[in-house]
């Protein structure tokens, strides 16, 4: 009896590891509404294409601002620009495979450092997010990225003045 119980226990399936979170929405129709410049900015995921293990997400302006947004490559490793830059380097926006406080050089200039996760509060609520600080040419851009939502807040600082560039007002995942 004990042998049969032990054999059944040893034959039990190994639980699958939970997939790491993606720090960007990957569903067409997902829409962010940000507070920006005293008004609103709306952005919608308009296309998602598979490229190997990665997803290439296209965003479009969903309001009258007419802002053109580029694509972003979303993977378990983080978020990056969809093209190789000089010398074949990759333009990582967010690396999720590094530890709190780790930095990397940005091929377009400067360096980025990831912190957290930490709580950030925006008009849409409170979120646990990774904070990415990009230092370049005397300016500091700080963005907070929440799982499955992408950027929920961005600030810019030049000298002593820090300004909220945009803050998430609402998000619809579709």
Secondary structure, 3 states (H helix, E strand, C coil): CHHHHHHHHHCCCCCCCCCCCCCCCCCCCCEEEEEECCEEEEEEEEEEEEECCEEEEEEEECCCCCCEEEEEEEECCEEEEEEECHHHCEEEEEECCCCCCCEEECCCCCEEEEEEEEEEEECCEEEEEEEEEEEECCEEEEEEEECCCEEEEEEEEECCEEEEEEEEEEEECC
